[in-house]
Structure formats: structure tokens, C-alpha cells
Amino acid sequence: MPFKSKTQMRKFYALEAEGKLPQGTAKRWLAKYGKPTKERVAKKKPADPPLMKKASVLGAAAAAKAGGPKVLLTVLSGVRKK
């Protein structure tokens, strides 16, 4: 498995120095797969929280109970009428 980033490569060398990885592991990987091109791996974007969707549905249901179908259509369409 190749290094994903230069940061991971440096980490492997540090772990070897601490004795947490067998000596020569990072060197073998470097010889076999070559140097990584990225300095760091990009972080993944967090997914939208599902609570936001549930809250809007619950709000629409409460509006429908309070004012009937006219209010429900208004809430669902996002238009506010008086």
C-alpha cells in the first residue's frame, strides 16, 4: 500500500525511530511505491445533519394541525402569507 501523503511518510519514519514500526518498513515502501505527490490528504466534507430535514417535516405537520391545508401549503412552499 503506497503512502497517501508526505505527512504519512514522515509519520512512518518517526514511528520507526520510536520503535513502533519494524526498521526498514518506510524505506521499503518508498523504494517500492515512490514518493507521494500530495503534502496532505484533503479532509472529507461533513454530511448534512439529518435533524434539519426532520425538523422541517415536523414544523410542517404542526402548521397543518394548527391552520389546516392552506397553512401547510404555505409552509412547504416557503412563502409567507397573511
C-alpha positions as CSV (number, residue, x, y, z in Angstrom):
1,M,0.0,0.0,0.0
2,P,1.6,3.3,-1.0
3,F,1.9,6.4,1.2
4,K,-1.2,8.6,0.8
5,S,0.8,11.8,1.6
6,K,4.2,13.2,2.5
7,T,2.8,13.7,6.1
8,Q,2.1,9.9,6.4
9,M,5.6,9.2,5.1
10,R,7.2,11.4,7.7
11,K,5.0,9.7,10.4
12,F,6.2,6.3,9.3
13,Y,9.9,7.4,9.7
14,A,9.0,8.8,13.1
15,L,7.3,5.6,14.2
16,E,10.4,3.6,13.1
17,A,12.6,5.9,15.2
18,E,10.4,5.3,18.2
19,G,10.4,1.5,17.7
20,K,6.7,1.2,17.0
21,L,7.3,0.0,13.4
22,P,9.9,-2.5,12.3
23,Q,13.1,-0.9,10.9
24,G,13.1,-0.5,7.2
25,T,9.3,-0.5,6.6
26,A,9.2,3.1,5.4
27,K,12.3,2.6,3.3
28,R,10.8,-0.5,1.7
29,W,7.6,1.3,0.9
30,L,9.4,4.3,-0.5
31,A,11.5,2.0,-2.8
32,K,8.5,0.0,-3.9
33,Y,5.9,2.8,-4.5
34,G,7.9,6.0,-4.8
35,K,7.3,9.4,-3.2
36,P,3.7,10.7,-2.7
37,T,2.7,13.7,-4.7
38,K,0.4,15.3,-2.1
39,E,1.6,17.1,1.0
40,R,-1.7,16.4,2.8
41,V,-4.8,14.4,2.1
42,A,-7.9,16.7,1.8
43,K,-10.5,16.4,4.6
44,K,-13.9,15.0,3.8
45,K,-16.8,17.3,3.9
46,P,-19.3,16.5,6.7
47,A,-22.7,15.2,5.6
48,D,-25.8,17.3,6.1
49,P,-27.3,16.6,9.5
50,P,-30.5,14.6,9.2
51,L,-32.1,16.5,12.0
52,M,-32.6,19.5,9.8
53,K,-34.8,17.5,7.4
54,K,-36.8,16.1,10.3
55,A,-37.3,19.5,11.9
56,S,-38.8,20.9,8.7
57,V,-41.2,18.0,8.3
58,L,-42.3,18.3,12.0
59,G,-42.8,22.0,11.5
60,A,-45.0,21.4,8.5
61,A,-47.0,18.8,10.4
62,A,-47.6,21.2,13.3
63,A,-48.6,24.0,11.0
64,A,-51.1,21.7,9.2
65,K,-52.7,20.8,12.6
66,A,-52.9,24.5,13.6
67,G,-54.2,26.1,10.4
68,G,-55.2,23.4,8.0
69,P,-54.1,22.7,4.4
70,K,-53.7,26.3,3.4
71,V,-51.0,26.9,6.1
72,L,-49.4,23.6,5.2
73,L,-49.0,24.6,1.5
74,T,-47.6,27.9,2.6
75,V,-45.0,26.3,4.9
76,L,-44.0,23.7,2.3
77,S,-43.6,26.3,-0.5
78,G,-41.6,28.6,1.8
79,V,-43.9,31.6,1.1
80,R,-45.3,33.5,4.0
81,K,-48.9,34.8,3.5
82,K,-51.0,36.8,6.0
